[in-house]
Amino acid sequence: MSTNPANRSTPVNTAAVNTAAGKLAVGWALVGVPLAYGVYETLTRVAALFG
């Protein structure tokens, strides 16, 4: 029998995984929404400038 601790099966804490995924999603939304709005505004103004 192996005594290597890396071979042990440990349960995954799904609450911690879900919390981390939620924080990641909120973080991306806080950055992504203003970024998308800025890109949209830039493209509409460039289109008005050259169009």
C-alpha positions in Angstrom: 0.0 0.0 0.0 1.3 3.4 -0.9 1.9 6.0 1.8 2.2 8.9 -0.6 -0.3 11.7 0.5 -0.6 12.8 -3.1 -2.4 9.5 -3.9 -5.2 10.2 -1.3 -8.6 11.1 -2.6 -9.7 14.3 -0.9 -13.2 15.8 -1.4 -13.5 19.1 -3.2 -15.1 21.9 -1.3 -17.8 22.9 -3.9 -18.9 25.9 -1.8 -15.5 27.4 -2.1 -15.4 26.7 -5.8 -18.8 28.2 -6.4 -17.9 31.3 -4.3 -14.7 31.7 -6.3 -16.5 31.3 -9.6 -19.1 33.9 -8.5 -16.4 36.4 -7.5 -14.7 35.8 -10.8 -17.9 36.4 -12.8 -18.6 39.6 -10.9 -15.1 40.8 -11.4 -15.2 40.2 -15.1 -18.6 41.9 -15.3 -17.3 45.0 -13.5 -14.5 45.3 -16.0 -16.2 43.9 -19.1 -19.3 46.0 -19.1 -17.6 49.4 -19.1 -15.0 48.1 -21.5 -17.7 46.9 -24.0 -19.5 50.3 -23.6 -16.3 52.2 -24.3 -15.6 50.1 -27.4 -19.1 50.6 -28.6 -18.9 54.4 -28.1 -15.5 54.6 -29.8 -16.8 52.7 -32.8 -19.9 54.8 -33.2 -17.9 58.0 -33.0 -15.3 56.7 -35.5 -18.2 55.7 -37.9 -19.6 59.2 -37.5 -16.2 60.8 -38.1 -15.5 58.9 -41.3 -19.1 58.1 -42.4 
